[in-house]
Amino acid sequence: MKTIQYHSSSPPLIFKCDRKFTRYMSVFLAFCMLHLSLGCSYYKVREVPASMDDMAGHIREFNDQRNYAIINQSWHLKMLSINEDTRTLSGIAGSISPQHQSDKSRVIKKTYRFKSEQREPYNELHFMVQSERIPTAGDSVSIPFSDIKAITVNDKNTGRAVLNVVAGTIGTFFAVSLIIIALKSSCPVVYIKDGAGYVFKGELYPGTLTPGMEHPDYLPLPGFYPEKNTFEVLVTNELREKQYTDVLLLWVVDHENQSRVLLNEHGELQTFSRLISPQKIYNESGRVAPDVLQENDDLAYTFNNELATTNSTRELVLHFERPPAADHAKLFLSAKNSLWLDYIYGKFNEQFGAYYNQFQQDQQKLSAEKIHKWVDEQDIPLSVYLKTENGWELVKKVNTVGPMANRDLGIELDLERVSAKKIEVKLVCGFMFWELDYAAIDYDEKQIKSQLIKITPYQAMDENNTDVTTLLTMVDKQYLEQAERGNAVTVSFHAPQQPEGTERSVFLVSQGYYNYIRDYKGIPDFKRIKTFREKNAFTRFSENSYKSILAIDKTADPTLTIQ
């Protein structure tokens, strides 16, 4: 049997535990996860770029919104005023109040955690100045613009990813692994060969629970390079599932440098060459700091704003500048589903008790249309809307992509019915179902030269060294069945020669489905289960359960919470 070595960044196959312990651990970790995400808040330090010429305008703009000025993290400047003629900042010196005190040094782009009942950092405006002298409280102070070395503000980071919260708080890789294994319940896991080990990259056909739901899935594999003219992929079953894979292909795209390539749900190429970040971002509570989505940094917006909505959905509105005469654009998103969605879907299934296996068997016979109708009505997909002269128009519903890795997504936008000088895009989903890490738009319609090569595997060996290649070369309903945890298949592809002066993007194309293996106990409450046929019922179940676990909302509907 082949020995598999994982890199440290890969989720390990080490959490082999009994079902009762897994159940207790999942509840415990969910509680910890939610306690950390609500018990503490986050801000990210952002530098305000300002030259001598525009410094007065920047200070005045931010002072209107953030009226607590702090100098060198040492003293407070009250009654701040700006004199543009003398280019000075003036006010009255004072001590820093307890809710604005911090002993942590400020690092640009770093995210800090704080107790919301103890600190109020969001309205702070920080100045680093040359003089380190601390004036006496009550003194009048004047600071020349030329003495100001840096200006920073604290942006509210409401969407910090739950996984990062737990990882940063517990501080160990093992804690992250526990959460993934205890809360996750979906999809075969994919690794790519990198030297002596394997590196985790994502999941196959996420959310495909019946044969009728099968469709091609296109997983980007960035940083995948051949070794000895071979691409090698490892696909494993690490959960209590039966996984049925019909096909595994590798699609290689060689394209111009300085461009990015994706495949849409139809396998069509999408190219990006000039990505532009949102100018403004809004959620239910108002404006969100734009830099929340400006980088792929795993500090995601998690659609869990505390301001309740009638249907328990959450939304984010992105404003983009629009070039003159632009009538087409491509939206670029990097997102994933939350571990919370996996957890709460498991709690929903648990209500079927001893009847669950029969319920799952019955689901296999349903049409994909009927299943997707329920999924859409529960706002499980990420819905993308474009604001036109007729109001908000639905552009696309993005199906689930799994919780373990961000998936890059491209959405085409037709701007012919948009008369405004700016582009507004709205993203909507159920409470805390998605995590959005990055968003941008591309107006460039230049045709990027590219070549697509489709490769079938020349070898596929399972964990028992059995050749299963013929099961994976085409869509024929002849499945590779991975029915137990620990099942693995190593799939090899010949690497075509890459033309000089090009970049290469690699995608793993798959199709299949999976079923859960569960042994729930108890008599199902069919009357309660039937309430989930109603629109938004599962979405409300998610939000009410979230609040119920933390005991922060005693008014939550008891018929739609975890019991």
N, C-alpha and C positions, 0 to 999 in steps of 0.2 A: 504494500500500500504506500502511496506517495506521501511523504512528509510535507506539510504546508507550513511555511514560515510567514508570519504577518509582520508588516512594519508597525511601528508604535502608533501610527495614526489610524490603524484599522480596528474596528470593533472585533474583539476576540471571541472565539468559540469556547468560553470558559465557564459560562454561567449555567451549569447543568444542575437544576434543582427540582424538588418536588413541587407539585401544583399548589399545595396549600401555602408553602413558603413564598412562591411566586405571587400568589394572590395578595398575601399580607404585604409583601415588599412593594407591589405596585401601588397599593393604597397609601402606604407610608411615603413612598417617593412622590406620589402625586400631591400629597399634603405638603411635603417639604417644598416641592416645586412651586405650588401655588402660594404658600406662605411667604416664600422668598420674593415672588413676583409682585405680591401686593403689600406685604409687610415693609418692603423697602422700595424706594424709588431711585431713579438714576438720572444723572446729567452727564453731558459730554462737553468738555472744554473746547471752545472754538475761538480761533484767533480772528480778530476783525482787521483785515488788511486796510491800511489807511496811510496815504502819503501826507506830507505837510499841507498840500493844497486842499485835500478833501477831508482832513481830519475833523474839522469843526462840524461838517455835515454829518459824518458818521457818529460822532459823540452825541450830537443833538438827537439824531434818530434813535439811537439805542437808549439814551437817557430818558426819552419819552416813554419807552416801554419798560426799562429796567432802571428803577430810580434809586438803587442802593449802590453807591460808588465805593470801591475798596481800593486802597493804595498799597501796593507791595505786600498784600495780605497782612498788613500790620495796623492800619487805621482807616477810619471811615471819613469820607469827604461829604459833609452835609451841605444842603443848599447849593448844589453844583450849578455853576453858570459858566457860559462860554463867551469870550470876547474875541471876535474874529479879527478886529483891527490890531490888537496887540498879540493875537495868537496865544492866548493863555486860558488855562482852566483854573477856576477859583471856587472857593467855598469855605466852610468852617470845619476845622478838624474835630473829630470825635472818636470815641472808642467803638470797636466793632461789637455789635449786639450778639448775644449768645447764639441766636438762630442763624447767624451768618459767619460764625467762627469755624475755622477748619485748620487742622495741623498738617494736612496733606499738601505737598507741593503740587503746583498746577502744571500738567503736561498736556500740550496741544493734542487733540483728538483722543485723549484717554477718557474712558467712561468711569464715573465714580458712583458708588452706592451710598445712600444716606437714609436715615429714618425720617419719614415725612413729618412726624410729630415733633421732631427735635430741630430740624433745619429748614430754611427757606432759601435755597440757592438760586432759584430760577430768575429772580429779579436783580441779580447782582451784575454790576459792570466793573470789571477789574482793570486797573492800570498798573503797569510796571514802569517805575520812573527811576532816573539815575540816582537821585538822592535817597539814601537809606535812613535819613533822619526822621524820627517820629515826632511831630509837633505836639505841643500841649493841647489838650482838649479845650476847645473854645477859641483857639487861635484862628485868625484869618490866614488863608493859604492861597498862594498863586503859583501855578505850575506852568512853565512855558511848554508849548507843544514840542519844542525841540528836545525837551527832557523826557518825553514819553517814549519808552522803548517798545512797549507792546500794549495792546488792548485786547482783552478776552472776555467772552461771555459764557454762560452756562446754558446749553440747549437741553431742553427736556427730552430725555431718551425714553419715551413711553413704550417703545416697541422692542426693548431689548429681548433677545431670544431667550425663552425659558431654559433651554439647555445650557446656554452660556451662563445664565444666572446660577444654576445649580453647580456647574463646573467651577465657576469662579468662587463660589461660596464654600463648597466642600473641598475644592482644591485638589482633587485627585482624578486621574483618568479612570480608575476603577469605579468611582461614583457615576461617571458618565456611562460606562458600560452597563452598570446595574439598571440605570434608568432606561436605556435603549432596550435591554432584554426584557425588563419587567413591564414596560408600557407598550412597546411596539408589537404589532400583530399583523404584519403584511409583507408580502413580496419576497421573491428570491433576491439574494444580495450579490452584488457584482464587485469583483476585484480585478485589477490589471497587474500583469507581471512587471516588476520593476527591479531588475538586478536579482538579488538572492531572495527577495520576498514579494509579497503582494500588497497592493495599496487599494483601499476601499474607494469605490467611485459612485455607488448608487444602488438603485433597485430596479427590477424588471417589472413590466406591466402592472404598476401599482393600481389598486382599487378594482382589479378585474376578478370578480368572485364567482363568475359562472362562465360556461363555454359560450353562451350567447353574447356575452359582453366583450369577447376577444376582439382585439384590434392591434395593428402594428404599433410598437412603442419604440421611440428613437432616443436612446440615451447618449448624450455627449460624453466622450471620454477624453477630456483635456489632459495634456501631459503624457500621452500614450505613445511610446516609441518602440519600434521593433528591436528585438534582440536576435541576432543571427538570422535576419530576414524573416522573423516570425513575430506576429502579435499573439500573445497568450492571455486568455481571460479565464478567470475562475468564478463559477456560479455556485452558490451554496444555499442550503436550507438551514437556517439557524433558529427556527421557531417551530412551534407546534402547529404545523401546517402540512398539507399535501399540495405540492406544487407541480404543475403540468406545463412543461415548456414545449411548444410545437416547433419553433424555429429560432436559430441564433445566427445572424449574419453580421458581417462587419462592412460598413460603408465608409470609404475613405474619400475625402474631398481635398484636392490640392488647389490652392487659390492664391491670389495676390497677397503680398505682404501687407501688413497694417490693416487687415480686414478680419472680420469675424463671420463665421458661417454657422447657421443653425438649420435644422430640418423641422418643418411644421408637421402637423398631425397626418398630412397626406404624403409625407416624405419629400416634399418640395423644398428646394434650397431657398434660404433667406440669408441675405448678406447685409452686413453692417460695417460702415467705414467711418462714421462721424457721429458718435453718441453724445447727446446733449442732456444734461441733468435737468430735473424739474426746477422751475424758477420759484414756485411756491407750492406748498403742500398743506392740505387742510383735512382734519377729521371732524367728528361730531362736536368736539369742544372748541374748535377754532384752528388757528395756524400751528403747524408742526415745523420744526427746524428742518430746512431743506437738506442739510448734510446727513440726515438719517438714512437717506437712500442713495447717497452719492458714491459709495464705495462697496465693493464686495468684502465686507469685514465681519460677517456673521453677527452683526448687531442689527437684528431685524425688527421691523415693525410687526406686531403680533395681533392686530385687530382685536384688542381687548379693552378699548376705551371704557372708562367707568360710567360714562353717560349712557343710560339705558335707552334702548329703542323699542318700538312697539312689537317688532318681530324678532328681536334678539340678533339682528345682523349688525355688522360694523362696516364702515366704509372709509375710503381714503380718496381724496380728490387731488389730482396732480395738475398743475398749470405749467405749460411749456410755451416758450417763445415760438412764434411762427414766422418763418422767412416769407418775404413777399412772393406771392403766386404759388406757394406750395400747396398742391392738391392731393398729396399722398404722403404717408409717413409710416414708419415701422416702430412699434413700441417694443422695447427690450426690457424684460423682467427677469430677475433671478429670485426664485421663491421655492418654498417647500411647504408641505403640510406640517402641522404641529404634532408633537408627541401627545398633546392633550386630545387631539381628534382621535388618535388611535386608542387612547385610554377610554374616552367617553363612548366611542363606538363599541368597545368591549363591554362596558357597563350596560349599554343598551341590549346587546346580545345576551348578557347574563340574565336578563329578566325572563327569558324564555325557559329557564330552568332545564328540567329533564327533557323538555320538548324541543330543545334547540337543534339537535341533530336532524330531527324530522323537518323542522323549519328550514334548515340549510339545504336539505335534500329537495324540498319543494321549490326553493329559490332557483335551483339549477334548471327548472323547466320554464321559468318565466322568460318573456321576451326582453331583449335589451332595452326596447323602448319603454316598457313598463317600469323597469328598474331605474333607468335614467330619469324618468318622470319624477319618481320619489326622491332621487338624489338631488335633482334640480330644485324641487319644492322645499328641500331642507337646507338650501344654500350651501351645500358641501363644495361645489365647484367655486372657483374664483371668477366672478362675473366682471367683464370689462365693458364699460360704457363710454361712449363718446358724446360730448355735448354738441348738438347741431342746432340749426335754426328751428328745428321741431322739438327741441328738448333733448333729454337723455335717451340715446338709442343704444340698445344692446349690440355689441360687436361680437363677443365671443364668451363662451363659458369654458374655462380651463379646467380640465378634469384633474383629479388628484395625481400627485407626483411622488408621494411618499414622504416620510418625515426625517430620513437619515442624511440627506444631502440636498443642497440647493440644485434646482434644475433651471437652466437658462431657457427662456421662452420668447418667441417672437410673435407679435400680433400685428397684422396689417390694418392700417387705418385709412379709410377713404374720406378725404377732407372736402369733397365737393359740396356737401351740405353744411359746411362750417363757414359761416360768414365772418366770425370774430377774428381779431388779429392775434389771438392766443388760442392754444389748444387746451381743452380741459378733458381729462380722462378720469373716470371714477371706477374704483375697484371695490367690489362688494362681496362679502362672504359671511357665513355663520360665525357666531361668537368664537373667536380664537381658533378657527380652523386652519388658518394659513399664517405663514411668516414670510414677509417680503423684505429681502436684503438689499436689493438694488433695482432702480428704475431709471430708464433713459429713453430718448426718442431719437430717431434717425430720419432725416428728410432726404438724404442723398439717393438719387435714382440712378446713379452711375452703374452700368453693368460691369460687375467684377468678373474677370476671367476665372473660370474654375473648371475642374474636371472631377467627375464623380465616378468612383470605381466600387462595384459591389462584389464582395468576396464571400464565398461559402467556406465553411471550415474544412480543413483537410484531415483533422483528427479531433475527436472528442472522447476523453477517457474519464470514467467515473471513479469514485473512491475505491472501488474494488479492482481497478485497472481493466474494466470491461469497455470495449470499444462501442460507443453509442453514437457514432458520427452520423449514421443514416437517419437518426431520429431528429436531427437538427438542421438539415440542409434545405428543407422547403416546408411550406404550410400544407400539411396533408392529414392533420388530426392524428398523426402517429407521435404520441407525446413521450418526451423524456420525463418520467415520473420520479420526483424526489419527495418521498412520503415520510421521511424521518429526519429529525435534526442530525446534522453531521453529514448528510448526503452532499456530495460535491462533484462537479464535473469541470475538468480542465479542457478548454477549447482552444485550438490552435488555428491560426490563419496565416497564409503566405502574405508577406508584405510587398506590395508593388514598389518599384523604384520611384522615388520622389523627384520631380523635375527641379532643376536648380532655380533658385530665386523665388521659390514658392513657400507658403506655409501650409501645414497639413492639419486638418480637423478630422477626427475619427469618431464614428458613432456605432453603438451596438444596437442592432435592430432585432427585436424579439417579438414573440406573440405567444400567449398562453393564459392560464388562469390558475387560481389557487383556492383551496378551501381550508377553513380553520379546523383544528382538532380540539374539541372541548368536551368536558365532562361536567357540565353544570348540573346542579342538584335542585330539587324543590319543584313545587307545582306552579306553573306559570299563571300570572294574573292576566287573562286574555282581555278583560275589560280595559285594563290599563294599557296593555300593549296596543290595542286598537286605536288609542288616542294618537299614536305616532303616525297614523295615516293622514292626520291633519297637516296642512301646510305649516311649515316652520316649527312643528312640534319638537323635532330632534334638536333644532337650533336653540329653542327655549330650554330644552332639557340640558343642553351644554352649559348655558349661562347660569341657570338656576343651580345646577350641580356644582359649578365652580364656586358660587357664593355659599352654597350649603356647606361645602367642605371647610371653608374658612369661617363659617358662622358669622358672615358679615352682613347678611341680608335675611332677617327672620321673616320677611314678607314674601319670600320666594314661594312659588306655587308648589306645594308638597306633592302634587300628582305628577310633577315633571322634574323630579330630582332623584339622585341616587338613593336607593334604599337598601 
